[in-house]
Amino acid sequence: MKAVGICGSDVHYLKTLRCAHFVVKEPMVIGHECAGVIEEVGSEVKSLVAGDRVALEPGISCWRCKHCKGGRYNLCPDMKFFATPPYHGSLANQVVHPADLCFKLPDNVSLEEGAMCEPLSVGIHACRRAEVGPEKTVLIMGAGPIGLVTMLAARAFGAPRIVIVDVDEYRLSVAKSLGADEVVKVSTSAQDLDEEVVRVQEAMGADIDVSFDCAGFSKTMSTALNATRAGGKVCLVGMGHNEMTVPLTSAAAREVDIVGIFRYKDTWPLCLEFLKSGKIDVKPLITHRYGFSQKEVEEAFEVSARGGDAIKVMFNL
Protein backbone atom coordinates (compact mmCIF):
# COMPACT_ATOMS: atom_id res chain seq x y z
CA MET A 1 0.00 0.00 0.00
CA LYS A 2 1.22 3.51 -0.86
CA ALA A 3 -1.79 5.83 -0.59
CA VAL A 4 -4.88 5.35 1.58
CA GLY A 5 -7.64 7.95 2.01
CA ILE A 6 -9.92 8.35 5.02
CA CYS A 7 -13.64 7.98 4.32
CA GLY A 8 -16.51 9.14 6.52
CA SER A 9 -17.39 5.48 7.11
CA ASP A 10 -13.88 4.83 8.51
CA VAL A 11 -14.37 7.68 10.99
CA HIS A 12 -17.83 6.35 11.83
CA TYR A 13 -16.49 2.87 12.59
CA LEU A 14 -13.71 4.35 14.72
CA LYS A 15 -16.11 6.50 16.77
CA THR A 16 -19.16 4.22 17.08
CA LEU A 17 -17.90 0.75 16.07
CA ARG A 18 -20.74 0.48 13.58
CA CYS A 19 -22.06 1.82 10.28
CA ALA A 20 -25.78 1.20 9.69
CA HIS A 21 -26.26 -2.58 10.26
CA PHE A 22 -22.52 -3.38 9.96
CA VAL A 23 -21.14 -3.81 13.49
CA VAL A 24 -17.48 -4.16 14.53
CA LYS A 25 -17.26 -7.09 16.95
CA GLU A 26 -13.49 -7.64 17.03
CA PRO A 27 -10.36 -5.62 16.14
CA MET A 28 -10.50 -4.51 12.50
CA VAL A 29 -8.11 -2.76 10.14
CA ILE A 30 -9.88 0.22 8.51
CA GLY A 31 -9.37 1.96 5.16
CA HIS A 32 -10.68 1.15 1.67
CA GLU A 33 -9.71 4.06 -0.59
CA CYS A 34 -6.33 2.87 -1.75
CA ALA A 35 -3.58 2.43 -4.30
CA GLY A 36 -0.21 0.73 -4.15
CA VAL A 37 2.57 -1.10 -5.94
CA ILE A 38 2.45 -4.79 -6.86
CA GLU A 39 5.04 -6.77 -4.90
CA GLU A 40 4.18 -10.30 -5.94
CA VAL A 41 1.64 -12.03 -8.20
CA GLY A 42 0.10 -15.50 -8.23
CA SER A 43 1.16 -18.04 -10.85
CA GLU A 44 -2.01 -17.57 -12.94
CA VAL A 45 -1.89 -13.75 -13.01
CA LYS A 46 -1.08 -12.51 -16.51
CA SER A 47 -2.29 -8.91 -16.38
CA LEU A 48 0.11 -7.51 -13.75
CA VAL A 49 3.77 -7.72 -12.81
CA ALA A 50 5.79 -6.71 -9.75
CA GLY A 51 6.39 -2.96 -9.78
CA ASP A 52 3.06 -2.03 -11.42
CA ARG A 53 1.24 0.85 -9.73
CA VAL A 54 -2.42 0.01 -9.21
CA ALA A 55 -5.68 1.35 -7.81
CA LEU A 56 -7.71 -1.22 -5.86
CA GLU A 57 -11.44 -1.74 -6.10
CA PRO A 58 -12.16 -2.79 -2.50
CA GLY A 59 -15.08 -5.21 -2.85
CA ILE A 60 -14.75 -8.91 -3.70
CA SER A 61 -18.10 -10.32 -4.84
CA CYS A 62 -19.02 -14.01 -5.17
CA TRP A 63 -19.59 -14.04 -8.97
CA ARG A 64 -22.17 -16.81 -8.48
CA CYS A 65 -25.35 -15.12 -7.21
CA LYS A 66 -28.04 -13.62 -9.48
CA HIS A 67 -26.81 -10.06 -8.84
CA CYS A 68 -23.25 -10.92 -9.85
CA LYS A 69 -24.41 -12.87 -12.89
CA GLY A 70 -26.74 -10.04 -13.85
CA GLY A 71 -23.89 -7.55 -13.75
CA ARG A 72 -24.97 -5.73 -10.58
CA TYR A 73 -22.25 -7.24 -8.46
CA ASN A 74 -22.31 -4.31 -6.01
CA LEU A 75 -25.55 -5.82 -4.64
CA CYS A 76 -23.92 -9.22 -3.94
CA PRO A 77 -25.07 -10.48 -0.50
CA ASP A 78 -21.71 -12.21 0.05
CA MET A 79 -19.54 -9.20 -0.75
CA LYS A 80 -16.20 -9.14 1.05
CA PHE A 81 -15.41 -5.44 1.26
CA PHE A 82 -12.33 -3.78 2.78
CA ALA A 83 -13.12 -2.48 6.28
CA THR A 84 -16.71 -3.66 6.36
CA PRO A 85 -16.91 -6.06 9.31
CA PRO A 86 -15.73 -8.75 9.61
CA TYR A 87 -13.26 -8.06 6.77
CA HIS A 88 -10.04 -6.13 7.32
CA GLY A 89 -9.37 -2.94 5.38
CA SER A 90 -6.31 -1.63 3.56
CA LEU A 91 -4.67 0.83 5.96
CA ALA A 92 -1.77 -1.61 6.22
CA ASN A 93 1.65 -2.08 4.68
CA GLN A 94 0.50 -4.97 2.51
CA VAL A 95 -2.76 -6.52 1.35
CA VAL A 96 -3.58 -9.56 -0.79
CA HIS A 97 -6.21 -8.81 -3.44
CA PRO A 98 -7.60 -10.40 -6.63
CA ALA A 99 -5.78 -9.25 -9.77
CA ASP A 100 -9.05 -8.39 -11.56
CA LEU A 101 -9.72 -5.76 -8.88
CA CYS A 102 -6.28 -4.13 -9.30
CA PHE A 103 -6.29 -1.50 -12.05
CA LYS A 104 -3.01 -0.34 -13.56
CA LEU A 105 -2.48 3.42 -13.21
CA PRO A 106 -1.68 5.44 -16.33
CA ASP A 107 1.81 7.03 -16.16
CA ASN A 108 0.41 10.53 -15.56
CA VAL A 109 -1.86 9.45 -12.67
CA SER A 110 -0.34 9.46 -9.16
CA LEU A 111 -0.90 6.87 -6.42
CA GLU A 112 -2.91 9.44 -4.44
CA GLU A 113 -5.15 10.04 -7.45
CA GLY A 114 -5.43 6.26 -7.78
CA ALA A 115 -6.75 6.06 -4.21
CA MET A 116 -9.26 8.82 -5.08
CA CYS A 117 -10.85 6.50 -7.68
CA GLU A 118 -12.84 4.94 -4.83
CA PRO A 119 -14.79 8.04 -3.72
CA LEU A 120 -14.95 9.23 -7.35
CA SER A 121 -16.56 5.87 -8.24
CA VAL A 122 -19.51 6.74 -6.01
CA GLY A 123 -20.09 9.92 -8.03
CA ILE A 124 -19.67 8.09 -11.35
CA HIS A 125 -22.09 5.31 -10.35
CA ALA A 126 -24.61 7.93 -9.16
CA CYS A 127 -24.35 9.80 -12.48
CA ARG A 128 -24.90 6.57 -14.42
CA ARG A 129 -27.92 5.64 -12.29
CA ALA A 130 -29.44 9.11 -12.71
CA GLU A 131 -28.58 9.20 -16.44
CA VAL A 132 -26.69 12.49 -16.31
CA GLY A 133 -25.70 13.90 -19.70
CA PRO A 134 -25.27 17.11 -21.71
CA GLU A 135 -29.01 17.87 -21.61
CA LYS A 136 -29.46 17.43 -17.84
CA THR A 137 -29.13 20.24 -15.33
CA VAL A 138 -27.90 18.97 -11.96
CA LEU A 139 -28.59 19.96 -8.34
CA ILE A 140 -26.35 18.56 -5.61
CA MET A 141 -27.33 18.68 -1.92
CA GLY A 142 -24.18 18.55 0.22
CA ALA A 143 -20.67 19.78 -0.60
CA GLY A 144 -18.71 17.21 1.40
CA PRO A 145 -16.24 14.86 -0.31
CA ILE A 146 -19.00 12.80 -1.99
CA GLY A 147 -20.99 15.87 -3.09
CA LEU A 148 -17.81 17.27 -4.64
CA VAL A 149 -16.85 14.08 -6.51
CA THR A 150 -20.45 13.78 -7.73
CA MET A 151 -20.15 17.33 -9.05
CA LEU A 152 -16.87 16.50 -10.85
CA ALA A 153 -18.42 13.33 -12.29
CA ALA A 154 -21.57 15.17 -13.45
CA ARG A 155 -19.40 17.73 -15.24
CA ALA A 156 -17.36 14.98 -16.90
CA PHE A 157 -20.64 13.35 -17.99
CA GLY A 158 -21.51 16.63 -19.74
CA ALA A 159 -23.96 18.31 -17.34
CA PRO A 160 -24.28 21.90 -18.63
CA ARG A 161 -25.21 23.54 -15.33
CA ILE A 162 -24.59 22.41 -11.74
CA VAL A 163 -25.89 24.05 -8.56
CA ILE A 164 -24.57 22.83 -5.20
CA VAL A 165 -26.16 23.43 -1.79
CA ASP A 166 -24.66 23.24 1.72
CA VAL A 167 -24.87 24.76 5.20
CA ASP A 168 -21.13 25.48 5.26
CA GLU A 169 -19.59 28.57 3.65
CA TYR A 170 -16.10 27.04 3.29
CA ARG A 171 -17.32 23.89 1.54
CA LEU A 172 -19.34 25.99 -0.87
CA SER A 173 -16.26 28.07 -1.69
CA VAL A 174 -14.40 24.84 -2.49
CA ALA A 175 -17.32 23.70 -4.69
CA LYS A 176 -17.20 27.04 -6.55
CA SER A 177 -13.44 26.75 -7.10
CA LEU A 178 -13.95 23.21 -8.45
CA GLY A 179 -16.41 24.46 -11.06
CA ALA A 180 -19.93 24.68 -9.59
CA ASP A 181 -21.93 27.19 -11.64
CA GLU A 182 -23.83 28.44 -8.60
CA VAL A 183 -23.78 27.73 -4.85
CA VAL A 184 -26.61 28.19 -2.35
CA LYS A 185 -26.07 28.41 1.41
CA VAL A 186 -28.98 27.02 3.42
CA SER A 187 -29.86 26.53 7.08
CA THR A 188 -30.41 23.32 9.05
CA SER A 189 -33.95 24.41 9.93
CA ALA A 190 -36.89 22.63 8.27
CA GLN A 191 -38.87 25.90 8.60
CA ASP A 192 -36.83 27.43 5.76
CA LEU A 193 -37.51 24.60 3.30
CA ASP A 194 -40.04 26.26 0.97
CA GLU A 195 -38.09 29.50 0.69
CA GLU A 196 -34.85 27.58 0.05
CA VAL A 197 -36.47 25.49 -2.72
CA VAL A 198 -37.32 28.77 -4.49
CA ARG A 199 -33.75 30.05 -4.01
CA VAL A 200 -32.30 26.82 -5.39
CA GLN A 201 -34.59 26.93 -8.44
CA GLU A 202 -33.69 30.58 -9.03
CA ALA A 203 -29.98 29.72 -8.80
CA MET A 204 -30.45 27.09 -11.51
CA GLY A 205 -32.38 29.53 -13.70
CA ALA A 206 -33.92 26.57 -15.53
CA ASP A 207 -35.71 23.32 -14.73
CA ILE A 208 -33.76 21.01 -12.40
CA ASP A 209 -33.59 17.69 -14.26
CA VAL A 210 -31.56 15.62 -11.81
CA SER A 211 -30.91 16.10 -8.09
CA PHE A 212 -28.40 14.21 -5.96
CA ASP A 213 -28.83 14.13 -2.21
CA CYS A 214 -25.28 13.58 -0.99
CA ALA A 215 -26.18 14.24 2.66
CA GLY A 216 -29.19 12.00 3.22
CA PHE A 217 -31.25 13.91 5.76
CA SER A 218 -35.01 14.55 5.77
CA LYS A 219 -34.44 18.19 4.91
CA THR A 220 -31.95 17.64 2.08
CA MET A 221 -34.11 14.94 0.49
CA SER A 222 -37.25 17.08 0.85
CA THR A 223 -35.45 19.99 -0.82
CA ALA A 224 -34.29 17.76 -3.67
CA LEU A 225 -37.78 16.26 -4.21
CA ASN A 226 -39.52 19.65 -4.19
CA ALA A 227 -36.95 21.44 -6.33
CA THR A 228 -36.72 18.83 -9.09
CA ARG A 229 -38.93 19.33 -12.14
CA ALA A 230 -41.92 17.13 -12.91
CA GLY A 231 -40.62 13.98 -14.63
CA GLY A 232 -37.13 14.53 -13.23
CA LYS A 233 -34.95 12.25 -11.13
CA VAL A 234 -33.69 12.32 -7.55
CA CYS A 235 -30.78 10.09 -6.60
CA LEU A 236 -30.17 9.41 -2.91
CA VAL A 237 -26.44 9.02 -2.36
CA GLY A 238 -25.80 10.10 1.24
CA MET A 239 -26.85 8.02 4.23
CA GLY A 240 -27.30 10.60 6.98
CA HIS A 241 -30.53 9.18 8.38
CA ASN A 242 -31.77 5.59 8.29
CA GLU A 243 -35.33 6.85 8.21
CA MET A 244 -36.63 10.16 6.96
CA THR A 245 -39.87 12.05 6.56
CA VAL A 246 -40.21 13.37 3.01
CA PRO A 247 -42.98 14.74 0.72
CA LEU A 248 -43.23 11.52 -1.27
CA THR A 249 -46.84 11.84 -2.43
CA SER A 250 -46.39 15.22 -4.13
CA ALA A 251 -43.18 14.00 -5.76
CA ALA A 252 -44.92 10.85 -7.02
CA ALA A 253 -47.79 12.95 -8.35
CA ARG A 254 -45.25 14.88 -10.43
CA GLU A 255 -43.67 11.58 -11.58
CA VAL A 256 -40.31 12.36 -9.99
CA ASP A 257 -38.27 9.13 -10.10
CA ILE A 258 -36.28 8.27 -6.99
CA VAL A 259 -33.22 6.03 -7.31
CA GLY A 260 -30.73 4.86 -4.71
CA ILE A 261 -27.15 3.77 -5.04
CA PHE A 262 -24.99 1.32 -3.15
CA ARG A 263 -21.27 1.77 -3.70
CA TYR A 264 -20.52 1.25 -7.43
CA LYS A 265 -19.83 -1.28 -10.16
CA ASP A 266 -17.39 -1.30 -13.05
CA THR A 267 -16.27 2.29 -12.51
CA TRP A 268 -12.47 2.08 -12.19
CA PRO A 269 -11.66 2.06 -15.94
CA LEU A 270 -13.78 5.19 -16.47
CA CYS A 271 -12.33 6.92 -13.38
CA LEU A 272 -8.81 6.30 -14.66
CA GLU A 273 -9.74 7.51 -18.15
CA PHE A 274 -11.17 10.76 -16.71
CA LEU A 275 -8.04 11.28 -14.56
CA LYS A 276 -5.66 10.43 -17.40
CA SER A 277 -7.36 12.78 -19.87
CA GLY A 278 -7.63 15.61 -17.33
CA LYS A 279 -11.44 15.67 -17.62
CA ILE A 280 -11.49 15.29 -13.83
CA ASP A 281 -8.90 16.67 -11.42
CA VAL A 282 -9.21 15.21 -7.92
CA LYS A 283 -5.93 16.67 -6.60
CA PRO A 284 -7.53 19.80 -5.04
CA LEU A 285 -9.73 17.55 -2.87
CA ILE A 286 -6.69 16.19 -1.01
CA THR A 287 -6.23 18.76 1.74
CA HIS A 288 -4.19 16.89 4.39
CA ARG A 289 -1.41 14.31 4.21
CA TYR A 290 0.02 12.05 6.92
CA GLY A 291 2.57 9.28 7.29
CA PHE A 292 1.90 5.84 8.76
CA SER A 293 2.98 6.14 12.40
CA GLN A 294 0.71 5.67 15.44
CA LYS A 295 0.85 9.40 16.23
CA GLU A 296 0.11 10.48 12.65
CA VAL A 297 -2.71 7.95 12.21
CA GLU A 298 -4.42 9.25 15.36
CA GLU A 299 -3.99 12.87 14.29
CA ALA A 300 -5.23 12.15 10.77
CA PHE A 301 -8.47 10.62 12.02
CA GLU A 302 -9.02 13.52 14.44
CA VAL A 303 -8.56 16.04 11.62
CA SER A 304 -10.88 14.08 9.30
CA ALA A 305 -13.56 13.70 12.01
CA ARG A 306 -13.46 17.45 12.82
CA GLY A 307 -14.35 18.37 9.27
CA GLY A 308 -13.68 22.09 9.05
CA ASP A 309 -11.23 22.70 6.21
CA ALA A 310 -10.42 18.98 5.80
CA ILE A 311 -11.91 17.42 2.68
CA LYS A 312 -9.84 14.35 1.89
CA VAL A 313 -7.19 13.22 4.39
CA MET A 314 -4.60 10.94 2.77
CA PHE A 315 -1.97 8.59 4.20
CA ASN A 316 1.29 8.12 2.35
CA LEU A 317 2.77 4.78 3.35
Secondary structure, 3 states (H helix, E strand, C coil): CCEEECCHHHHHHHHHCEECCEECCCCCCCCCEEEEECCCCCCCCCCCCCCCEEEECCEECCCCCHHHHCCCHHHCCCCEECCCCCCCCCCCCCCCCCHHHEEECCCCCCHHHHHCHHHHHHHHHHHHHCCCCCCCCEEEECCCHHHHHHHHHHHHCCCCCEEEEECCHHHHHHHHHCCCCEEEECCCCHHHHHHHHHHHHHHHCCCCCEEEECCCCHHHHHHHHHHCCCCCEEEECCCCCCCCCCCHHHHHHCCCEEEECCCCCCCHHHHHHHHHHCCCCCHHHEEEEECCCHHHHHHHHHHHHHCCCCCEEEEEC
